[in-house]
Amino acid sequence: MKKTLIAAGAILALAAGPAMAQSKSVKIGFVSTFSGPTAVIGNDMRNSFELALDHIGRKMGGLPVEVIYEDDQQKPEVGKQKTEKLIQADKVDFVIGYIWSNVLLASLKPVLDSQTFLISSNAGPSQIAGELCSPFFFSTSWNNDQTPQAMGEYLNQKGVKTVYLIGPNYAAGKDMLAGVASTFKGKVIGEDLTKWPDQLDFSAELSKARAAKPDAIFVFYPGASGVQFLTQYAQAGLKGQIPLYTAFTIDAITLKLQKDLALGVPGAQHWVNDLPNDANKKYVADFRKKHGNYPTFYGAQSYDAVGLVNSAVVAVKGDLSKKDAMRAEMRKANYKSVRGPYKYGNNHFPIQNFYLQDVVKDAEGNLTLKTVATIVKDSQDKHHGKCAMKW
């Protein structure tokens, strides 16, 4: 009788196993900056991430989604601590987010060592695109070099012969300036890397750029630094004198402060709010309805992160132990991206189009960004050859 009861209990346990597995949630840790001056970026990412979850009914593969948001305070050491907490204490299935390349680089090892999937929805350091690539890392944005590489190509198309480069002295800033230099066929006649993130006075750099008399200035400053740079560029009398080209300096958030100063300053981007695919139309319309303003590229990339993860969880029917199968599905980029269809390279960074964007006023008089032209199609980062992954 005892053996019969044990056997019956085993059968019941086996029968209950799948049901118990299906009752768990998909746990996601989202690391971004939610305090200080750049919290506006982190909040924009979170708003788009939450909207994407709403659009899929807040379930993946039949499982409810649980999100734990952590504030990195724009500090690498804090970002690493918060990431370790998500892995070790919260035992999340995915880690997503990261605005800043230096924060992502500091946080990378604990995630990958735990064989947890990490999806960067913004930062794209060259090291991770190359020698630090991993089967557990994916990007829904770009390698840092890619967008400025597109701008370098556009400068060639414009016939620019000399350029002066200015940006912040941290991982992304170095990648951005190197990206322009790698595709620009003219001469880089000056380059300044400024203290990050607390330098907001660019008068010395602007004076040096003026004295160098370049055909153009390229600048990369995200967030508040970008607002300050455009303001001081105009105050120095350079607007209308030396054309300015950018990557990531002008977006839907900074436009509220930059206003007319941003008019006539073109930029390069892989996503613009007016891209005509159905997924993007729904995303932009619903975001504006809910939040009253246009989303940013930060938000678009975070929105796409939900689509990428959802595709993987659906493919394995909620069995999150099947990591090889989830990886294989994510490599397909088999979801409706707001940028339109794209592919993954062997390093899990997107191969995608880059567009020229310009600032315009919409029908309601609001400043927004508009797609002007396609600069490059199916752009792949230059570091993928250093990645040992083959698939």
N, C-alpha and C positions, 0 to 999 in steps of 0.2 A: 504493500500500500504506500509506503514511504517513497519507493522508487517511482511509483506511478505519479505521485504528487509532484516530485521533483521534475519528472519528464513533462508533466502538464504545465508546470511553471515555466520550464524552458521554452516550450512551444508558445505560451502566452507572451513571454519576453521577446521572442523573435517576431511575433506578430505585432507587438507594440513598438518594435524598434523603428521601422520606417515612419510610423505616425509621430513618434517622439522626435525623430530627426526633422520632420516637416513642421514641428511646432516651434522650432527655434527661430531666431531672427537673423537677418543679415546685419552684422554690426560693422559700422563704418566710423572711423575716426577722421575728423576733418581739422587739419591744422592750418591756421591762417593768422593774420594780425587783426585783432578785435579791440585793441586799445591804442591810444595815442593818435597822432595826426594821420597815420595811414590806415586807421581802422575803417575808414570809408571804403577802402578797396576790399578788405576782408568781408565787410558787411554786404558789399555788392556780390561777391562770390557766393556767400551764404544764401542770399536772396534767390540767386539763379539756381543754386543747388536744390533749395527747397521747392522752387517752382517745378523743376524737373521731376522731383519725387512726387509732387502733386499730379503731374501729367501721367505718371505710370501707376497711380493709385496707391503710392507709398508701399508697394510690394514688389519683390523680385523673385521670380520662380515660385510664386505662391507663398513666400515668406515675408513677414512684416520687416520693415527696415528701421533700424535704430541708429541714430547719428549722435555722436559725441563730439562737440565742437571744443577745440582747445586753442587758446591764445598764445602765439609765440612771442608777442610783444616786439616783433622785428629784431629779436636777439637770437643768434645761433645757439647759445647755450640753453636758453629757455626752450627753444623749439625742440632741441634734442631731448630735454627732460620731459616735455609734454608728449613727444613721440614715444619715448620709452614707457611712459605711464599707459598710453593707449595699447601698446603691445603686451606689456607684462601684467598690468592690473586689469585692464578692460578686456583684453584678449579679443581685439577687433579682427575682423576678417579682411578688411581693406583699410589702408590709410590714404587719404586724398587731400589735396590742397597745395599749400606752399607758394607764397608770392615770391619770396626772395631766394636767390640762388645760394647765398652763403648759409641761410637757414636750412635749405634742403640738403646741402652737402654735409652739414653737421649732423643731420638727422638720418642720413641714408643708411648707414651701417646697421643700426639696431633693427630697422625694418627688414632689410634684406637678410640679415643673419637669422631672423625668425621665420624666413620664408613666407612672409606676409606680402601680399600684393600692394605696391605703392603706385598710385596714379598722381603724377604732378599735373595740376590744372593751371599752372603758370610757369614757374621757374624751369629753365632748361639748360643747366650748365654743360659746357662742352665736355667736361670730364665724364659725365654720365652718358653722353652720346657716344663717347669713345671707349677708353680703357675701363671705365667703371660701369659699363652697361651690365644689365642683369636680366635674367628671365623673369624676375619678379617686379620689374619696373616698366611702367608705360607712361607716355605723355599724351595729354589731350591738347597740348598747346604747340610747342615748337622747340627746337634747339635755339639757344640764345642768338647764335650767329645768323640764323636763317632770315629773319625779318630785315636786319640791316644789310645782309647780302643782297636782298631784293632792292633795297634803296640804292646800293652801289650800282646795280644794273640800271636803275632808273636815271641816276646821275649820268651814266654813259649815254643813255638814250637822249638826254637833254643836251649833250655835248659839253658838259662841265669838264674843265681841264684841271682845276685845282680845288681842293677841299680842306677845310679845317675841322678837326674832330674834337668834340667835347663830351665828357660823360663822367659818371661817378667811379671812384676807385674801389670797386668790389667786383666779385666774379662776373656778374652780368654786364657791368659797365665795360670791363675789359673785353668780354666776348662781343659786345655790340660794336665797339670801335674796330675790333679786328675783323668783324663780319663785313663792314663797309670796305675796309682796306683790301679785303681778299678779292672783291669783284670789281672795284673801281679801277678803271684803266688809266685814269689821270694820275696826278701827283698829290699825295697827302703832304701839305706844306706846314702842318702844325697839329699837335695833339695835346690835350690836357685831360688828366684824370684828377678829379677833385675829391676832397674828403667826404666820406659818406657815413651816415646819412645827415649829418648836422650842418654841412656847409650850404648856406642859402644865399650867399653873396658871390655873384659871378662877375663882378666888375673887372677884376684883374684878367680873367680869361677872355672876356669880351674885348678888352683893350688889346690884348695880344692878337686876337683874331682880326681885329680891325687893322692893326699894323701889318699883318701878314698879307692883306689884300687878296683873299681867296675868291674864287668864283662863287663858292657856296660854303655854308657852315652846316655840318651835320651834328645833331645833338640827341642824346638819350638821357632824359631825366623823367622818371615816373612820379606820379602823385604831386605833392606840394612843391617839390623841387622843380617840376616842370612848369608849374604856375609861376614861380619866382623867376625862372629863366626867361620865359616869354615876356614877362613884365619888364625885366631889366634889359632884354634885347631891344624892346621898343624904346625904353627910356634912354638907351645909349645912342639912339638915332640910327640903328642898324637895319631896322625894318624898312624895306624899300630900297636899302642900299646894298646889302649882301643877302641874297636869298637863303632862307633857312629851310632845311629838310630834317625830318625827325623819324624816330621809331618809338612808339609808346609814350611820347610826351603829351600827346593830345588824345583824350578819350572822353566818354560821356560824362565822367565825373569832373575832370579838370575843366571842361568847357564851361561849366557853370561859373567859374572864376576867371578863366582866360578870356571869355567872351570874344569880342571882335579882334582881340590880339591874335587869335588863332586863325583868323581868315587869311587865306593865301599861303598857309604853311602846310605843304603836303606831307603825308606820311605813308609808310608801308604797313600792311596788315594782312593776316590770313583770313580774317573775318571782319565783315562790316555789316551793320544792322540792316542794310537794304538788300543783302544777297537774296535772290528770288526763289530759293527752294522752300517747299511747304513747311518743313520743320522749323526753319528760321522765321518764317512769317508768323507761325503760331507762337513761337517763343517770344519774339519782340512784341507782338500785339498783347499777349497775356501779361508780360512783364510790365509794359506801360500801363495797362489797365490796373494792375495791382499796386504798382509803386509810383506811377505818375511821371516817370522819366525813362529815357532810353537805357538799355543795358550796355555794359562795356564788354570789351573782349575778355576781361577777367571773368566776367559772368558767363559769357558764351562758352568758354573753355570748361568752367565748372559744371555748367548745364550738360555738356557733352560727356563729362566724367560719369554722370549717372547713366547715360545711355550705354557707355562702354561696359560698365560693371554689370548693368542689367542684362546685357546680351550674354555675358559669361554665366551669370547665375541661372538664367533661363535655359541655356544650353545644357547645363548639368542637372536641371530640374530641382534645383535647391540643394543638391548634395555638394556642399562647399569643400568636402575633402578631395574632390576631383580637380586638383589644381592644374594638372597637365592639360586636362580638357578645357578648363576655363582659360588658360593661357592660349591654347590653340584657337579658341573662339575670339578672344580679344585681338589676336594678330590679324584677324579678318576685317576688323573695323566694321563689323556687320550690324550697324545701327544707323538711324537717321541723324547724321551730324548736322548741326546748324550751319556749318561751313560748306556743306555739300559732301559728296563722296570723297574719300581719301584712302590712302594705303599706309601700311606701316613698313618702315625699313627694318633691317635685321637688328637694329638697336632699339626698336620699339618707339622711335620718334616718327611723327607723321611725314609722309611725302605728300605735299599739298601745294595749292596755288597761293600766290601772294598778290595782293591788289594795291593799287594806288588809291589812297583815300584823301578826300579834301573836306573842308568845313563849309557847310551851307546852312541856309535857313529853311526849315520845313514849311508846310502850308500854314501852320499855326504861328510861325515866326520864331520857333525854337531853333537854336543852333544844334546841328547834328552833323554826323559824318556820312559821306556819300561815296560810293564806289565810282571811281573815274575810269579806271582801266585795269586790265590784268597785266602785271609786270612780268611775272614768270609763272609757268605751269609746272606742276609736279616737281616742285623743288625738294631736293633731299639734302640734308645737312652734310657738311664736308668731313665730319668726324666718324661716320659710320664704318669706314674701313678699319678703324682702330678697335672696333668692337669684335670680340671673338665669337659671338653667337652666330650660328648658322642654322637656318631653318627653311 
